Amino acid sequence: MLITPRPGAERKNIRQVLSGVHSTAMNLQRPYLTAFEGLWTYLEWATESARMLRSQISDRDLDVLNVRIVEIAGLIARLQGLSLDSPRDDRPVDGEIGRGAR
């Protein structure tokens, strides 16, 4: 995917942020005790990645990641509502989206 830098953003900084985001994503590829743990971990990574990239790349490019954040948050909410055995997590899904997305 080609990205569009924000006006004034330095390519060196963008590469450093993207490298860090990529490294973190690679470290997340491991077994999780539950699907919820994996989904929450991915949601936190995506939210933090969007926050770090917000000042570097265009809104259109961030929207690609933000769509994934919303999809994963919705999946977590649905799974928690459907499963009687699912762990109840007090982390605010909507709050996570709001902070990461914009």
Secondary structure, DSSP 8 states (H G I E B T S, - for coil): ----B-TT--HHHHHHHHHHHHHHHHHT-S--SSHHHHHHHHHHHHHHHHHHHTTTB-HHHHHHHHHHHHHHHHHHHHHHHH-TTS----S-HHHHHHHHH-
